Amino acid sequence: MLSCHQAILSSAVEGPGVTGRGFQDRIRAWGRWLLVAALLTGCSTSPTGRQQFMLVSPDAAISMAQAAYMDTLRQFARRGKLMNDPLLAERMGRITGRLVAVAVQEYPHTAGWEWSVALVDDADVINAWAMAGGRMAVFRGLVEKLRLSDDEIAHIMGHEIAHAIANHHAERMSMVLAQNLAVSVVGQNAEEGSQAAPIANTVATVALALPNSRSGEEEADSLGMRMAVKAGYDPLAAATLWQKMVQHGGPRPPEFLSTHPDPASRMRALAALVDDVQHLRPAAPPEPHRVRIYMQQ
């Protein structure tokens, strides 16, 4: 008796029509079965225990993100979009360093990550993001337009660090990869299929534009808040941060909100967590872990 995988491969390649149009049909059929197999086996568990769809491993995501991150920094530098602000650099290094100290203590595999924050000089953009492996960026508009306190910055960065720890970038890259696989195997001919986007910097960069799932956002909210409190920051600041985000909405809401659905329910959920995490706040904050700050030289 054939195994399941043998039966799939057999049904994809056997039968008449092994040349010309029939051969292309068989190749497309085979590709569809391989895609189905990948989708069925691409499951993993996040560090917090949530089931995730994973075609891209966390290690592969970190490797691809490194190249994409450095390419993004070069583009910022060429356009004069990296800040020259030593005071903000010190502030971000200290706040993020305390958060990373907590992350490394609780998730030792992150100790070898190249933790970094790029300071992007764009006063009109209210945003922050993280790639796999702890590579992050913060835009001037986020800090200045919202007049964020250290505690509020800690919750923003805790949220982004949580995305990295929970492998959310790898999860989004997996979605991009799955879409590219679908395009390549459903195309009408081999030439059309070859137009699928390559797997590398493009996948890593495009993944940033995709919203996280609702469960992923809830995961980052909860984990990020706990890390911020363990780093010595006020849990109430998580709610005031989102109040500022919503108040700065209007016809063109902050970019940060575009990938974070339903801010009102998020504020309620975060406020409900305050009592649960208050006891996690230490008597003295941890010593900051080293975080590289990228700014204009």
Residue pairs with C-beta under 8 A, 6 or more apart in sequence:
2 10
5 37
8 33
8 37
9 30
9 33
11 29
11 33
12 26
12 29
12 30
12 33
13 26
13 30
15 26
16 22
17 23
17 25
17 26
18 26
24 189
24 190
27 190
28 185
28 186
28 187
28 193
31 181
31 184
31 185
31 193
32 185
32 186
34 185
35 178
35 181
35 182
35 185
38 55
38 178
38 181
39 53
39 55
39 178
42 53
42 54
42 55
42 174
42 178
43 51
43 52
43 53
43 54
44 51
44 52
44 53
44 54
44 167
45 51
45 52
46 52
46 166
46 167
46 219
47 107
47 165
47 166
47 167
48 166
48 219
48 222
48 223
50 166
50 215
50 216
50 219
52 167
52 171
53 171
53 174
53 175
53 178
54 167
54 170
54 171
54 174
55 174
55 177
55 178
56 64
56 170
56 173
56 174
56 177
56 203
57 170
58 132
58 167
58 170
60 170
61 132
61 133
61 167
61 169
61 170
61 173
61 204
62 113
62 132
62 133
64 132
64 173
64 199
64 200
64 201
64 203
64 204
65 131
65 132
65 133
65 135
65 169
65 204
66 114
66 133
66 135
67 200
67 201
67 204
68 131
68 201
68 204
68 205
69 116
69 131
69 135
71 201
71 205
72 118
72 137
72 205
73 82
73 118
73 294
75 81
76 82
76 118
76 120
77 296
80 121
80 296
81 120
81 121
81 122
82 118
82 119
82 120
82 121
82 294
82 295
82 296
83 89
83 119
83 120
83 121
83 140
83 295
83 296
84 121
84 295
84 296
84 297
85 119
85 295
86 295
88 119
88 143
89 119
89 293
89 295
91 150
91 153
92 117
92 119
92 138
92 153
92 157
92 291
92 293
93 117
93 288
93 291
93 293
94 288
95 150
95 153
95 154
95 157
96 115
96 117
96 136
96 157
96 161
96 288
96 291
97 288
97 289
97 290
97 291
98 154
98 231
98 232
98 233
98 285
98 286
98 287
98 288
98 289
99 154
99 157
99 158
99 161
99 227
99 228
99 231
100 110
100 115
100 134
100 161
100 288
100 289
100 291
101 231
101 286
101 287
101 288
101 289
102 227
102 230
102 231
102 286
103 110
103 134
103 161
103 165
103 227
103 289
104 110
104 111
104 289
105 286
106 227
107 165
110 134
110 164
110 165
113 133
113 134
113 164
114 133
114 134
114 135
114 292
115 134
115 135
115 289
115 290
115 291
115 292
116 134
116 135
116 136
116 291
116 292
116 293
116 294
117 136
117 137
117 138
117 157
117 291
117 292
117 293
117 294
118 136
118 137
118 138
118 293
118 294
118 295
119 137
119 138
119 140
119 293
119 294
119 295
120 137
120 138
120 139
120 140
121 140
121 296
122 139
122 140
122 141
123 140
123 141
123 144
123 145
124 141
125 139
125 140
125 141
125 142
125 255
126 139
126 141
126 142
126 145
126 146
126 245
126 248
126 254
126 255
126 256
127 139
127 141
127 142
127 254
127 255
127 256
128 136
128 137
128 138
128 139
128 142
128 156
128 157
128 160
128 256
129 136
129 137
129 160
129 208
130 136
130 137
130 160
130 161
130 163
130 164
130 169
131 164
131 169
131 204
131 208
132 164
132 167
132 169
132 170
132 173
132 204
133 164
134 161
134 164
135 164
136 157
136 160
136 161
136 164
138 156
138 157
141 254
142 148
142 156
142 254
142 256
143 153
145 248
146 152
146 241
146 244
146 245
146 248
147 244
148 156
148 241
148 244
149 237
150 233
151 228
151 233
151 234
151 236
151 237
152 237
152 240
152 241
152 244
154 228
154 231
154 233
154 237
155 224
155 225
155 228
155 233
155 237
155 238
155 241
156 241
157 228
158 223
158 224
158 225
158 227
158 228
158 231
158 233
159 220
159 221
159 224
159 225
160 220
160 224
161 224
161 227
162 219
162 220
162 221
162 222
162 223
162 224
162 227
163 169
163 212
163 216
163 220
165 223
166 216
166 219
166 220
166 223
168 212
168 216
168 219
168 220
169 204
169 207
169 208
171 212
171 213
171 216
172 207
172 208
172 210
172 212
173 203
173 204
173 207
175 207
175 210
176 197
176 203
176 206
176 207
176 210
177 199
177 203
180 196
180 197
180 199
180 203
181 196
183 193
183 195
183 196
184 193
184 194
184 196
185 193
187 193
187 195
187 196
197 203
197 206
210 259
211 258
211 259
211 260
211 261
212 220
212 259
214 261
217 260
217 261
217 266
218 269
221 238
221 266
221 269
221 270
222 273
225 235
225 238
225 270
225 273
225 277
226 277
226 280
228 235
228 237
228 238
229 235
229 277
229 278
229 280
229 281
230 280
230 281
230 282
230 286
231 285
231 286
232 281
232 282
232 284
232 285
232 286
233 281
234 281
235 273
235 274
235 277
235 278
235 281
236 274
238 270
238 273
238 274
239 267
239 270
239 271
239 274
242 263
242 266
242 267
242 270
243 267
245 254
245 256
245 257
245 263
246 257
246 263
246 264
246 267
248 254
249 257
257 263
260 266
